Structures are given as structure tokens and as C-alpha cells.
């Protein structure tokens, strides 16, 4: 099974800080053939960081943090999936913070998945297990199978208290039954201290990090733990 680790920087890091982070991270990171490392910076930094990653030959990939539910057209302020071609291989879609603060509906999220898949960009579809069936319902079978599922319980996002591996394991099993062809990641208060425990969960393909990803050394340690799991 291929493993994944995602660094969601959210609305953090300037371009200078992002470049410095990348330099420090690559100094600690050791690539592994079965590990895909994905960094999700803010939109303006995709191109300059992509250039640095290509030069580094590290194999680290980029994800956009969001995408428009519409194609190219008269949608002021929107970033269409076609605009991301060549810049990002992945895109975060439906994160609980987007659903909460930007009032994204399940249909809007499904439209974003459709746009990404159409352009050959892999969606990392964020779901909360109690609502996953409804969140999946607006997707076609092809769109769901073309997505990576990021399970993140709302109450574990942005807090210091992480749910037990047993609870996460139960949710992963239920998500596998609903999306058997999609890799499933866990995200929510992930750190270097608990990453190894989470990666013992049967069927879990990797981890999504946020606060821990802001420390390049800790993120490199998490990558190593996932690679060795």
C-alpha cells in the first residue's frame, strides 16, 4: 500500500517562511519509494515552491488548499481547476473549516471534486465520519474512486486533544465500506508523538497534519514514522 502524508499549512507562512521551511524540511526528509509527501501551501506560493521542489528532486508534491466549483469563466476571485494544472497534483476539498466558515454545501464540494477529477487533479476529499454518507452521495462512483478520503472529526481539528486510535479505527472501517477503492487518511491533532500509533490502524493509508506541519523537523519525523509503518 502506498502511504501518504499531507502538510496543510492553512493560512500560515509567508513566501519567505515557506521557502525557509522547505529548505529545513528537505534537510531532514529521507524519501521512501512507498511514501507520497504532499504540501498544501496558500495559492500564491504554489508556483515558486513548485520550482524549488522540482530543483530539489525530492519527489515531494503540492496540493492546492481549495478549488472553484466552476470551470473557467466569469467567477471573480475563483481559482478554476484548469488553472492549477502543472502547479498542483492534489487539491484539498471540503475541509471542515471550509464547510464551517465558508458555508460549503455537500453539492458545492461535489462540484469541486468533479472539476478537479476532470482536470486530472486528485481531490483529497475531507469528511467527518457521521456525515460521510451524505457527503459522498452527490459524487459519482468514478469521482469517489478517483479521490483520496481525508477523515477529520470536527472536534479534533485545531485542538490539542487527539481521539484514540480505537475510535479512528472504527471510523476508518466504516469509511472503507462506503469508499472501498479510495485510500483513507486521518487528520486531526496529528503529531510526531501519536503518528506511529495511528499508522497501526488497519486500512489507514496515511496522515494529514496541520499544526505539526508548521515545524519542518517534526513533519519530517512524521513522514519517517509513516514510511516505516
N, CA, C and O of each residue as an XYZ file, in Angstrom:
916
protein
N       0.845     -1.208      0.000
C       0.000      0.000      0.000
C       0.873      1.248      0.000
O       1.784      1.382      0.818
N       0.587      2.157     -0.924
C       1.289      3.434     -0.899
C       0.825      4.259      0.300
O      -0.361      4.263      0.629
N       1.743      4.946      0.943
C       1.434      5.771      2.111
C       1.467      7.245      1.710
O       2.156      7.635      0.768
N       0.706      8.050      2.446
C       0.626      9.482      2.179
C       0.810     10.258      3.476
O       0.365      9.830      4.541
N       1.470     11.398      3.370
C       1.491     12.380      4.460
C       1.234     13.746      3.829
O       1.890     14.133      2.862
N       0.269     14.465      4.393
C      -0.127     15.771      3.860
C       0.180     16.851      4.892
O      -0.146     16.709      6.071
N       0.806     17.922      4.440
C       1.044     19.098      5.288
C       0.105     20.208      4.841
O       0.310     20.815      3.790
N      -0.912     20.470      5.629
C      -1.852     21.561      5.326
C      -1.426     22.786      6.120
O      -1.660     22.885      7.324
N      -0.788     23.727      5.404
C      -0.309     24.935      6.092
C      -1.438     25.894      6.450
O      -1.233     26.831      7.222
N      -2.623     25.668      5.897
C      -3.761     26.570      6.114
C      -3.335     28.004      5.765
O      -2.591     28.199      4.804
N      -3.786     28.995      6.514
C      -3.439     30.386      6.205
C      -2.239     30.803      7.049
O      -2.303     31.750      7.835
N      -1.155     30.077      6.865
C       0.086     30.322      7.596
C       1.251     30.383      6.609
O       1.156     29.884      5.488
N       2.338     30.994      7.035
C       3.599     31.102      6.301
C       3.532     32.127      5.160
O       2.663     32.063      4.291
N       4.461     33.055      5.194
C       4.691     33.940      4.052
C       5.516     33.152      3.029
O       5.928     32.026      3.307
N       5.758     33.725      1.870
C       6.570     33.037      0.874
C       7.990     32.816      1.396
O       8.561     31.739      1.224
N       8.556     33.843      2.034
C       9.907     33.690      2.587
C       9.946     32.584      3.638
O      10.881     31.785      3.672
N       8.925     32.542      4.496
C       8.867     31.495      5.522
C       8.670     30.125      4.890
O       9.238     29.136      5.353
N       7.858     30.067      3.824
C       7.640     28.797      3.150
C       8.920     28.266      2.521
O       9.198     27.068      2.589
N       9.695     29.149      1.913
C      10.973     28.740      1.328
C      11.942     28.251      2.407
O      12.639     27.252      2.225
N      11.973     28.961      3.519
C      12.849     28.556      4.622
C      12.402     27.217      5.194
O      13.226     26.357      5.504
N      11.072     27.045      5.334
C      10.519     25.771      5.833
C      10.958     24.638      4.926
O      11.412     23.596      5.399
N      10.823     24.839      3.623
C      11.142     23.786      2.668
C      12.621     23.412      2.735
O      12.975     22.235      2.663
N      13.475     24.416      2.873
C      14.905     24.158      2.983
C      15.213     23.314      4.220
O      15.993     22.364      4.149
N      14.598     23.664      5.355
C      14.827     22.909      6.588
C      14.246     21.503      6.480
O      14.878     20.530      6.892
N      13.049     21.400      5.928
C      12.409     20.085      5.805
C      13.241     19.139      4.938
O      13.475     17.990      5.315
N      13.683     19.621      3.786
C      14.441     18.762      2.878
C      15.774     18.349      3.483
O      16.358     17.343      3.081
N      16.255     19.126      4.453
C      17.480     18.745      5.149
C      17.284     17.557      6.082
O      18.241     16.858      6.412
N      16.036     17.329      6.511
C      15.733     16.222      7.431
C      15.025     15.053      6.742
O      15.092     13.916      7.210
N      14.353     15.338      5.636
C      13.493     14.343      4.987
C      14.305     13.314      4.210
O      15.251     13.655      3.499
N      13.920     12.054      4.358
C      14.540     10.969      3.610
C      13.459     10.297      2.757
O      12.588      9.620      3.302
N      13.499     10.471      1.435
C      12.467      9.885      0.565
C      12.358      8.375      0.732
O      13.337      7.695      1.036
N      11.138      7.864      0.526
C      10.868      6.434      0.608
C      10.020      6.063     -0.598
O       9.093      6.802     -0.929
N      10.296      4.951     -1.268
C       9.590      4.626     -2.512
C       8.090      4.439     -2.348
O       7.340      4.615     -3.308
N       7.642      4.086     -1.158
C       6.218      3.842     -0.945
C       5.526      4.993     -0.212
O       4.404      4.836      0.271
N       6.186      6.137     -0.130
C       5.619      7.284      0.584
C       5.456      8.471     -0.348
O       6.394      8.865     -1.041
N       4.251      9.042     -0.357
C       3.976     10.269     -1.111
C       3.789     11.404     -0.116
O       2.881     11.366      0.714
N       4.643     12.405     -0.200
C       4.564     13.567      0.688
C       3.964     14.721     -0.101
O       4.414     15.044     -1.200
N       2.931     15.341      0.485
C       2.178     16.393     -0.195
C       2.123     17.619      0.704
O       1.737     17.525      1.869
N       2.508     18.760      0.166
C       2.455     20.018      0.914
C       1.382     20.903      0.300
O       1.327     21.078     -0.917
N       0.532     21.459      1.154
C      -0.565     22.319      0.698
C      -0.349     23.737      1.216
O      -0.786     24.065      2.319
N       0.324     24.585      0.427
C       0.511     25.993      0.809
C      -0.640     26.845      0.273
O      -1.547     26.336     -0.386
N      -0.593     28.126      0.561
C      -1.586     29.050      0.007
C      -1.401     29.181     -1.503
O      -0.308     28.956     -2.024
N      -2.479     29.547     -2.202
C      -2.456     29.660     -3.657
C      -1.248     30.428     -4.209
O      -0.605     29.945     -5.141
N      -0.913     31.635     -3.654
C       0.151     32.430     -4.294
C       1.525     31.775     -4.288
O       2.416     32.194     -5.027
N       1.701     30.744     -3.452
C       3.025     30.161     -3.279
C       3.211     28.865     -4.056
O       4.285     28.266     -4.002
N       2.184     28.421     -4.777
C       2.297     27.154     -5.490
C       3.417     27.183     -6.536
O       4.230     26.260     -6.601
N       3.460     28.230     -7.347
C       4.457     28.283     -8.426
C       5.886     28.371     -7.889
O       6.720     27.559     -8.288
N       6.209     29.321     -7.000
C       7.606     29.391     -6.527
C       8.038     28.148     -5.757
O       9.189     27.727     -5.867
N       7.132     27.552     -4.977
C       7.509     26.345     -4.240
C       7.633     25.152     -5.185
O       8.469     24.274     -4.972
N       6.810     25.120     -6.222
C       6.924     24.066     -7.227
C       8.312     24.112     -7.874
O       8.935     23.072     -8.088
N       8.785     25.302     -8.179
C      10.111     25.443     -8.791
C      11.202     24.912     -7.863
O      12.131     24.241     -8.312
N      11.088     25.212     -6.579
C      12.073     24.727     -5.622
C      12.034     23.208     -5.505
O      13.078     22.561     -5.413
N      10.824     22.637     -5.507
C      10.695     21.193     -5.368
C      11.221     20.461     -6.601
O      11.854     19.412     -6.479
N      10.965     21.008     -7.776
C      11.497     20.393     -8.998
C      13.023     20.380     -8.943
O      13.650     19.375     -9.276
N      13.611     21.483     -8.529
C      15.072     21.568     -8.442
C      15.629     20.609     -7.386
O      16.740     20.099     -7.531
N      14.856     20.364     -6.324
C      15.335     19.517     -5.228
C      15.353     18.040     -5.588
O      16.083     17.260     -4.976
N      14.540     17.644     -6.593
C      14.416     16.228     -6.994
C      14.039     15.344     -5.801
O      14.441     14.183     -5.730
N      13.267     15.901     -4.869
C      12.870     15.177     -3.660
C      11.655     14.287     -3.873
O      11.420     13.365     -3.091
N      10.876     14.550     -4.926
C       9.644     13.807     -5.146
C       8.467     14.332     -4.354
O       7.359     13.806     -4.467
N       8.692     15.375     -3.544
C       7.600     15.982     -2.778
C       6.659     16.711     -3.736
O       7.106     17.400     -4.653
N       5.346     16.553     -3.513
C       4.336     17.121     -4.403
C       3.540     18.216     -3.698
O       3.616     18.371     -2.479
N       2.780     18.967     -4.481
C       1.985     20.067     -3.939
C       0.493     19.811     -4.105
O       0.045     19.160     -5.049
N      -0.251     20.346     -3.155
C      -1.712     20.368     -3.229
C      -2.182     21.800     -3.060
O      -1.613     22.554     -2.270
N      -3.205     22.176     -3.789
C      -3.897     23.432     -3.515
C      -4.822     23.209     -2.318
O      -5.265     22.087     -2.070
N      -5.108     24.273     -1.586
C      -5.967     24.145     -0.413
C      -7.445     24.212     -0.754
O      -8.293     23.958      0.102
N      -7.760     24.552     -1.999
C      -9.159     24.676     -2.403
C      -9.194     24.783     -3.920
O      -8.150     24.923     -4.558
N     -10.375     24.719     -4.495
C     -10.555     24.889     -5.931
C     -11.981     25.381     -6.170
O     -12.877     25.135     -5.362
N     -12.175     26.065     -7.269
C     -13.512     26.563     -7.593
C     -14.449     25.418     -7.971
O     -14.012     24.435     -8.570
N     -15.732     25.536     -7.627
C     -16.710     24.548     -8.095
C     -17.131     24.796     -9.538
O     -17.966     24.068    -10.074
N     -16.557     25.823    -10.172
C     -16.912     26.197    -11.548
C     -15.696     26.073    -12.456
O     -14.561     26.143    -11.986
N     -15.927     25.890    -13.754
C     -14.825     25.898    -14.710
C     -14.358     27.323    -14.966
O     -14.811     28.254    -14.300
N     -13.459     27.499    -15.924
C     -13.035     28.833    -16.314
C     -14.237     29.677    -16.722
O     -15.161     29.176    -17.364
N     -14.228     30.949    -16.353
C     -15.354     31.800    -16.726
C     -15.436     33.036    -15.863
O     -14.456     33.430    -15.229
N     -16.604     33.648    -15.839
C     -16.811     34.915    -15.132
C     -17.150     34.660    -13.669
O     -18.292     34.830    -13.242
N     -16.134     34.248    -12.908
C     -16.314     33.954    -11.483
C     -15.195     34.668    -10.721
O     -14.191     34.053    -10.362
N     -15.371     35.948    -10.481
C     -14.322     36.779     -9.893
C     -13.799     36.173     -8.585
O     -14.570     35.804     -7.700
N     -12.489     36.084     -8.492
C     -11.855     35.587     -7.279
C     -11.709     34.090     -7.207
O     -11.055     33.585     -6.294
N     -12.301     33.350     -8.150
C     -12.250     31.891     -8.109
C     -11.003     31.382     -8.817
O     -10.521     31.996     -9.770
N     -10.487     30.252     -8.341
C      -9.352     29.579     -8.975
C      -9.861     28.263     -9.539
O     -10.116     27.317     -8.794
N     -10.008     28.205    -10.854
C     -10.534     27.010    -11.516
C      -9.496     25.901    -11.529
O      -8.293     26.153    -11.468
N      -9.981     24.669    -11.607
C      -9.077     23.515    -11.614
C      -8.092     23.583    -12.772
O      -6.934     23.190    -12.629
N      -8.550     24.083    -13.928
C      -7.668     24.157    -15.081
C      -6.480     25.077    -14.827
O      -5.410     24.881    -15.404
N      -6.659     26.083    -13.964
C      -5.571     26.994    -13.622
C      -4.490     26.304    -12.780
O      -3.344     26.751    -12.735
N      -4.872     25.215    -12.120
C      -3.939     24.516    -11.243
C      -3.098     23.486    -11.974
O      -2.137     22.960    -11.412
N      -3.444     23.190    -13.218
C      -2.676     22.223    -13.992
C      -1.209     22.640    -14.067
O      -0.890     23.777    -14.416
N      -0.323     21.699    -13.735
C       1.100     21.987    -13.759
C       1.629     22.577    -12.475
O       2.842     22.646    -12.274
N       0.724     23.009    -11.591
C       1.144     23.584    -10.311
C       0.886     22.627     -9.153
O       1.720     22.505     -8.256
N      -0.264     21.946     -9.162
C      -0.656     21.076     -8.060
C      -1.143     19.736     -8.607
O      -1.899     19.685     -9.578
N      -0.705     18.672     -7.979
C      -1.173     17.327     -8.346
C      -2.392     16.923     -7.529
O      -3.126     16.009     -7.905
N      -2.604     17.611     -6.406
C      -3.704     17.293     -5.496
C      -4.413     18.588     -5.103
O      -3.886     19.684     -5.293
N      -5.610     18.440     -4.554
C      -6.320     19.599     -4.023
C      -7.170     19.163     -2.838
O      -7.876     18.156     -2.902
N      -7.094     19.933     -1.755
C      -7.970     19.688     -0.603
C      -9.372     20.177     -0.941
O      -9.545     21.280     -1.459
N     -10.359     19.361     -0.650
C     -11.742     19.711     -0.963
C     -12.622     19.375      0.240
O     -12.524     18.286      0.806
N     -13.473     20.310      0.621
C     -14.460     20.032      1.663
C     -13.915     19.996      3.076
O     -14.523     19.380      3.951
N     -12.782     20.643      3.323
C     -12.245     20.672      4.690
C     -13.303     21.234      5.643
O     -14.085     22.107      5.267
N     -13.319     20.728      6.868
C     -14.354     21.145      7.826
C     -14.336     22.648      8.076
O     -15.374     23.243      8.364
N     -13.152     23.269      7.968
C     -13.096     24.727      8.139
C     -13.746     25.450      6.970
O     -14.358     26.502      7.152
N     -13.617     24.892      5.773
C     -14.309     25.474      4.618
C     -15.823     25.293      4.764
O     -16.598     26.197      4.453
N     -16.219     24.143      5.229
C     -17.652     23.892      5.410
C     -18.222     24.822      6.486
O     -19.339     25.324      6.356
N     -17.441     25.046      7.549
C     -17.947     25.870      8.655
C     -17.905     27.361      8.338
O     -18.920     28.051      8.434
N     -16.725     27.854      7.958
C     -16.546     29.302      7.818
C     -17.009     29.842      6.471
O     -17.373     31.012      6.354
N     -16.994     28.987      5.460
C     -17.402     29.440      4.130
C     -18.713     28.809      3.678
O     -19.145     28.981      2.538
N     -19.339     28.069      4.603
C     -20.692     27.532      4.395
C     -20.802     26.677      3.138
O     -21.795     26.756      2.414
N     -19.782     25.860      2.880
C     -19.822     24.997      1.700
C     -20.814     23.850      1.915
O     -20.801     23.187      2.953
N     -21.660     23.633      0.932
C     -22.631     22.540      0.975
C     -22.014     21.277      0.389
O     -20.971     21.325     -0.264
N     -22.674     20.144      0.632
C     -22.198     18.890      0.055
C     -22.178     18.956     -1.469
O     -21.277     18.406     -2.103
N     -23.162     19.622     -2.056
C     -23.208     19.713     -3.511
C     -22.068     20.580     -4.035
O     -21.470     20.263     -5.063
N     -21.767     21.668     -3.336
C     -20.662     22.520     -3.768
C     -19.344     21.764     -3.708
O     -18.513     21.871     -4.610
N     -19.160     20.995     -2.634
C     -17.952     20.185     -2.511
C     -17.890     19.153     -3.635
O     -16.828     18.930     -4.217
N     -19.031     18.521     -3.940
C     -19.073     17.542     -5.024
C     -18.715     18.188     -6.357
O     -18.043     17.572     -7.184
N     -19.157     19.419     -6.571
C     -18.817     20.131     -7.809
C     -17.311     20.373     -7.897
O     -16.727     20.300     -8.978
N     -16.690     20.658     -6.757
C     -15.246     20.867     -6.737
C     -14.507     19.565     -7.068
O     -13.523     19.568     -7.807
N     -14.996     18.459     -6.512
C     -14.402     17.162     -6.837
C     -14.510     16.905     -8.337
O     -13.548     16.465     -8.968
N     -15.671     17.178     -8.899
C     -15.891     16.966    -10.329
C     -14.908     17.784    -11.158
O     -14.313     17.269    -12.105
N     -14.736     19.054    -10.808
C     -13.827     19.914    -11.562
C     -12.393     19.411    -11.472
O     -11.670     19.407    -12.468
N     -11.979     18.985    -10.273
C     -10.606     18.502    -10.090
C     -10.367     17.226    -10.889
O      -9.372     17.113    -11.605
N     -11.277     16.271    -10.766
C     -11.113     14.990    -11.459
C     -11.094     15.201    -12.969
O     -10.314     14.566    -13.679
N     -11.943     16.084    -13.454
C     -11.986     16.373    -14.894
C     -10.647     16.878    -15.400
O     -10.266     16.599    -16.537
N      -9.933     17.618    -14.565
C      -8.639     18.186    -14.956
C      -7.461     17.296    -14.574
O      -6.308     17.696    -14.735
N      -7.737     16.097    -14.073
C      -6.658     15.182    -13.735
C      -5.954     15.494    -12.432
O      -4.834     15.039    -12.204
N      -6.598     16.262    -11.581
C      -6.049     16.594    -10.265
C      -6.754     15.723     -9.227
O      -7.981     15.623     -9.236
N      -5.998     15.100     -8.341
C      -6.585     14.186     -7.358
C      -7.158     14.955     -6.178
O      -6.415     15.647     -5.483
N      -8.476     14.851     -5.930
C      -9.047     15.509     -4.751
C      -8.702     14.741     -3.474
O      -8.748     13.511     -3.444
N      -8.365     15.470     -2.444
C      -8.294     14.896     -1.096
C      -9.577     15.359     -0.425
O      -9.655     16.470      0.100
N     -10.570     14.499     -0.450
C     -11.920     14.846     -0.015
C     -12.033     14.674      1.492
O     -11.974     13.556      2.003
N     -12.194     15.774      2.195
C     -12.254     15.752      3.657
C     -13.685     15.490      4.114
O     -14.623     16.154      3.674
N     -13.836     14.509      5.007
C     -15.165     14.142      5.509
C     -15.108     13.943      7.014
O     -14.049     13.715      7.598
N     -16.281     14.036      7.619
C     -16.433     13.710      9.035
C     -17.325     12.477      9.090
O     -18.446     12.503      8.583
N     -16.854     11.426      9.683
C     -17.489     10.108      9.576
C     -19.006     10.090      9.797
O     -19.702      9.412      9.041
N     -19.560     10.804     10.801
C     -21.017     10.727     10.957
C     -21.799     11.248      9.751
O     -22.955     10.877      9.551
N     -21.161     12.114      8.944
C     -21.856     12.725      7.806
C     -21.313     12.236      6.472
O     -21.702     12.747      5.422
N     -20.416     11.248      6.500
C     -19.724     10.846      5.277
C     -20.672     10.335      4.208
O     -20.489     10.640      3.029
N     -21.681      9.565      4.591
C     -22.584      9.014      3.584
C     -23.263     10.137      2.804
O     -23.376     10.060      1.580
N     -23.712     11.175      3.500
C     -24.331     12.311      2.817
C     -23.309     13.086      2.004
O     -23.630     13.610      0.937
N     -22.078     13.163      2.499
C     -21.029     13.891      1.789
C     -20.601     13.151      0.521
O     -20.166     13.774     -0.447
N     -20.726     11.824      0.528
C     -20.403     11.029     -0.652
C     -21.546     10.995     -1.659
O     -21.316     10.755     -2.845
N     -22.776     11.232     -1.202
C     -23.963     10.947     -2.009
C     -24.003     11.726     -3.323
O     -24.535     11.232     -4.317
N     -23.444     12.940     -3.336
C     -23.524     13.774     -4.544
C     -22.438     13.431     -5.565
O     -22.400     14.020     -6.645
N     -21.556     12.486     -5.235
C     -20.459     12.112     -6.121
C     -20.829     10.914     -6.984
O     -21.611     10.059     -6.568
N     -20.270     10.854     -8.175
C     -20.398      9.644     -8.981
C     -19.428      8.597     -8.434
O     -18.510      8.938     -7.689
N     -19.620      7.333     -8.796
C     -18.708      6.282     -8.354
C     -17.289      6.565     -8.831
O     -16.323      6.331     -8.104
N     -17.171      7.066    -10.051
C     -15.843      7.375    -10.600
C     -15.174      8.494     -9.817
O     -13.980      8.418     -9.530
N     -15.928      9.530     -9.470
C     -15.356     10.651     -8.723
C     -14.898     10.210     -7.343
O     -13.849     10.643     -6.867
N     -15.685      9.344     -6.694
C     -15.309      8.864     -5.371
C     -14.070      7.987     -5.451
O     -13.161      8.113     -4.631
N     -14.033      7.098     -6.441
C     -12.882      6.205     -6.592
C     -11.625      6.960     -6.994
O     -10.513      6.479     -6.776
N     -11.798      8.148     -7.584
C     -10.654      8.965     -8.014
C     -10.144      9.872     -6.901
O      -9.181     10.612     -7.100
N     -10.776      9.823     -5.734
C     -10.430     10.705     -4.616
C      -9.685      9.957     -3.533
O      -9.837      8.747     -3.369
N      -8.874     10.700     -2.795
C      -8.338     10.243     -1.519
C      -9.275     10.779     -0.455
O      -9.684     11.939     -0.519
N      -9.620      9.960      0.516
C     -10.535     10.386      1.576
C      -9.736     10.822      2.799
O      -8.925     10.058      3.324
N      -9.967     12.043      3.247
C      -9.320     12.556      4.444
C     -10.324     12.623      5.578
O     -11.167     13.520      5.609
N     -10.245     11.679      6.516
C     -11.171     11.669      7.652
C     -10.647     12.585      8.745
O      -9.550     12.389      9.268
N     -11.448     13.586      9.081
C     -11.066     14.510     10.141
C     -12.252     14.858     11.005
O     -13.060     15.702     10.618
N     -12.389     14.231     12.180
C     -13.505     14.584     13.062
C     -13.444     16.057     13.437
O     -12.390     16.555     13.834
N     -14.559     16.749     13.314
C     -14.585     18.200     13.504
C     -14.008     18.598     14.858
O     -13.288     19.591     14.961
N     -14.323     17.826     15.892
C     -13.895     18.201     17.243
C     -12.395     18.019     17.452
O     -11.860     18.478     18.461
N     -11.701     17.356     16.517
C     -10.259     17.140     16.661
C      -9.442     18.114     15.836
O      -8.212     18.077     15.878
N     -10.108     18.995     15.079
C      -9.396     19.943     14.222
C      -9.031     21.185     15.027
O      -9.909     21.847     15.582
N      -7.738     21.503     15.093
C      -7.283     22.714     15.757
C      -7.297     22.658     17.271
O      -7.315     23.695     17.935
N      -7.290     21.431     17.831
C      -7.248     21.296     19.287
C      -6.051     20.428     19.658
O      -5.395     19.845     18.794
N      -5.778     20.353     20.962
C      -4.625     19.587     21.426
C      -4.986     18.163     21.842
O      -4.098     17.355     22.109
N      -6.274     17.850     21.898
C      -6.718     16.539     22.344
C      -7.066     15.682     21.136
O      -8.027     15.970     20.422
N      -6.287     14.629     20.904
C      -6.494     13.767     19.746
C      -7.359     12.568     20.122
O      -7.231     12.048     21.230
N      -8.233     12.120     19.228
C      -9.053     10.936     19.510
C      -8.186      9.680     19.579
O      -7.083      9.643     19.033
N      -8.686      8.678     20.241
C      -7.927      7.445     20.408
C      -7.799      6.705     19.081
O      -8.665      6.839     18.216
N      -6.733      5.927     18.909
C      -6.611      5.103     17.698
C      -7.794      4.160     17.530
O      -8.180      3.854     16.402
N      -8.375      3.694     18.632
C      -9.519      2.785     18.543
C     -10.721      3.477     17.901
O     -11.428      2.881     17.088
N     -10.942      4.717     18.265
C     -12.057      5.459     17.684
C     -11.807      5.724     16.200
O     -12.706      5.576     15.373
N     -10.585      6.113     15.877
C     -10.253      6.378     14.481
C     -10.366      5.092     13.668
O     -10.845      5.116     12.534
N      -9.930      3.970     14.239
C     -10.008      2.691     13.547
C     -11.445      2.334     13.191
O     -11.712      1.849     12.091
N     -12.369      2.570     14.114
C     -13.774      2.264     13.844
C     -14.305      3.112     12.702
O     -15.053      2.624     11.855
N     -13.918      4.389     12.678
C     -14.365      5.279     11.605
C     -13.766      4.864     10.270
O     -14.453      4.877      9.249
N     -12.482      4.493     10.270
C     -11.819      4.069      9.035
C     -12.514      2.843      8.451
O     -12.709      2.759      7.238
N     -12.886      1.900      9.298
C     -13.579      0.696      8.829
C     -14.900      1.048      8.155
O     -15.239      0.483      7.115
N     -15.640      1.975      8.741
C     -16.914      2.382      8.158
C     -16.703      3.113      6.832
O     -17.466      2.922      5.885
N     -15.667      3.948      6.769
C     -15.386      4.672      5.528
C     -14.928      3.711      4.428
O     -15.263      3.904      3.259
N     -14.175      2.693      4.792
C     -13.742      1.703      3.806
C     -14.932      1.003      3.176
O     -14.918      0.696      1.984
N     -15.957      0.753      3.969
C     -17.149      0.091      3.443
C     -17.879      0.990      2.446
O     -18.491      0.496      1.499
N     -17.817      2.310      2.654
C     -18.500      3.251      1.772
C     -17.656      3.636      0.561
O     -18.192      3.948     -0.502
N     -16.331      3.611      0.727
C     -15.419      4.025     -0.355
C     -14.296      3.005     -0.463
O     -13.149      3.318     -0.144
N     -14.605      1.786     -0.908
C     -13.615      0.699     -0.894
C     -12.430      0.903     -1.822
O     -11.390      0.273     -1.635
N     -12.562      1.766     -2.813
C     -11.480      1.960     -3.785
C     -10.631      3.198     -3.509
O      -9.742      3.530     -4.294
N     -10.899      3.880     -2.403
C     -10.203      5.139     -2.103
C      -9.256      4.979     -0.921
O      -9.649      4.412      0.099
N      -8.009      5.465     -1.026
C      -7.137      5.497      0.146
C      -7.748      6.403      1.212
O      -8.369      7.415      0.888
N      -7.572      6.044      2.470
C      -8.144      6.826      3.562
C      -7.024      7.339      4.459
O      -6.178      6.577      4.927
N      -7.039      8.655      4.686
C      -6.076      9.304      5.564
C      -6.790      9.781      6.815
O      -7.998     10.013      6.802
N      -6.035      9.925      7.900
C      -6.605     10.527      9.115
C      -5.940     11.854      9.384
O      -4.721     11.973      9.256
N      -6.724     12.862      9.758
C      -6.199     14.162     10.146
C      -6.970     14.735     11.317
O      -8.201     14.720     11.321
N      -6.260     15.237     12.303
C      -6.887     15.832     13.483
C      -5.963     15.706     14.669
O      -5.915     14.650     15.300
N      -5.216     16.771     14.997
C      -4.274     16.778     16.118
C      -3.195     15.708     15.970
O      -2.753     15.123     16.959
N      -2.776     15.458     14.736
C      -1.688     14.509     14.490
C      -0.359     15.154     14.867
O      -0.124     16.325     14.567
N       0.501     14.396     15.519
C       1.820     14.882     15.921
C       2.827     13.754     15.787
O       2.460     12.613     15.507
N       4.097     14.079     15.987
C       5.130     13.041     15.957
C       4.936     12.055     17.106
O       5.406     10.920     17.029
N       4.253     12.470     18.166
C       4.044     11.596     19.319
C       2.990     10.530     19.054
O       3.093      9.419     19.574
N       1.972     10.855     18.247
C       0.896      9.873     18.055
C       0.838      9.289     16.643
O       0.041      8.387     16.386
N       1.662      9.785     15.732
C       1.601      9.321     14.339
C       1.831      7.820     14.230
O       1.132      7.139     13.478
N       2.795      7.304     14.966
C       3.089      5.875     14.915
C       1.923      5.035     15.373
O       1.658      3.975     14.806
N       1.213      5.500     16.405
C       0.047      4.763     16.910
C      -1.063      4.746     15.865
O      -1.685      3.710     15.634
N      -1.312      5.892     15.234
C      -2.365      5.933     14.215
C      -2.034      5.035     13.024
O      -2.925      4.423     12.434
N      -0.764      4.960     12.679
C      -0.402      4.171     11.500
C      -0.447      2.670     11.750
O      -0.185      1.887     10.837
N      -0.770      2.258     12.958
C      -1.026      0.844     13.232
C      -2.453      0.451     12.865
O      -2.801     -0.729     12.890
N      -3.278      1.438     12.524
C      -4.680      1.170     12.201
C      -4.778      0.458     10.864
O      -4.233      0.922      9.862
N      -5.461     -0.649     10.851
C      -5.628     -1.443      9.641
C      -6.395     -0.641      8.588
O      -7.463     -0.097      8.868
N      -5.846     -0.575      7.388
C      -6.535      0.089      6.290
C      -6.238      1.572      6.168
O      -6.656      2.198      5.195
N      -5.530      2.151      7.123
C      -5.211      3.578      7.046
C      -4.014      3.786      6.127
O      -2.967      3.163      6.306
N      -4.175      4.667      5.141
C      -3.128      4.864      4.131
C      -2.189      6.015      4.457
O      -1.181      6.194      3.772
N      -2.493      6.797      5.484
C      -1.607      7.907      5.808
C      -2.239      8.927      6.707
O      -3.304      8.697      7.279
N      -1.568     10.078      6.834
C      -1.973     11.094      7.802
C      -1.994     12.474      7.166
O      -1.243     12.764      6.235
N      -2.873     13.317      7.692
C      -2.926     14.728      7.331
C      -2.529     15.535      8.560
O      -3.053     15.309      9.651
N      -1.607     16.472      8.385
C      -1.140     17.273      9.507
C      -1.415     18.749      9.244
O      -1.518     19.185      8.097
N      -1.531     19.498     10.322
C      -1.747     20.940     10.198
C      -0.755     21.659     11.104
O       0.296     22.096     10.636
N      -1.067     21.788     12.387
C      -0.149     22.474     13.310
C       1.235     21.839     13.293
O       2.245     22.542     13.266
N       1.281     20.499     13.309
C       2.572     19.808     13.317
C       3.351     20.053     12.031
O       4.579     19.970     12.024
N       2.647     20.355     10.944
C       3.343     20.552      9.672
C       4.062     21.892      9.609
O       4.877     22.107      8.713
N       3.780     22.796     10.540
C       4.446     24.093     10.537
C       5.881     23.996     11.065
O       6.686     24.906     10.862
N       6.191     22.898     11.735
C       7.553     22.635     12.209
C       8.180     21.641     11.237
O       7.797     20.471     11.248
N       9.128     22.058     10.395
C       9.654     21.165      9.368
C      10.333     19.925      9.918
O      10.290     18.862      9.298
N      10.960     20.054     11.078
C      11.628     18.896     11.657
C      10.606     17.881     12.159
O      10.775     16.678     11.964
N       9.550     18.365     12.803
C       8.510     17.447     13.276
C       7.796     16.798     12.094
O       7.488     15.607     12.132
N       7.532     17.578     11.041
C       6.866     16.996      9.884
C       7.739     15.922      9.247
O       7.225     14.886      8.825
N       9.039     16.145      9.170
C       9.948     15.132      8.629
C       9.922     13.870      9.488
O       9.999     12.759      8.965
N       9.813     14.039     10.795
C       9.744     12.890     11.708
C       8.453     12.107     11.460
O       8.461     10.876     11.472
N       7.345     12.820     11.237
C       6.070     12.149     10.949
C       6.184     11.368      9.639
O       5.720     10.232      9.550
N       6.796     11.972      8.631
C       6.986     11.280      7.353
C       7.761      9.986      7.556
O       7.421      8.959      6.967
N       8.793     10.028      8.380
C       9.596      8.843      8.626
C       8.780      7.769      9.332
O       8.893      6.587      9.005
N       7.957      8.172     10.300
C       7.123      7.208     11.020
C       6.123      6.533     10.085
O       5.892      5.328     10.174
N       5.535      7.319      9.192
C       4.571      6.753      8.244
C       5.269      5.820      7.264
O       4.736      4.763      6.927
N       6.454      6.201      6.804
C       7.198      5.366      5.859
C       7.564      4.023      6.478
O       7.595      3.004      5.789
N       7.841      4.023      7.783
C       8.276      2.806      8.463
C       7.116      1.954      8.953
O       7.336      0.846      9.443
N       5.886      2.444      8.834
C       4.735      1.707      9.397
C       4.400      0.481      8.561
O       3.465     -0.251      8.886
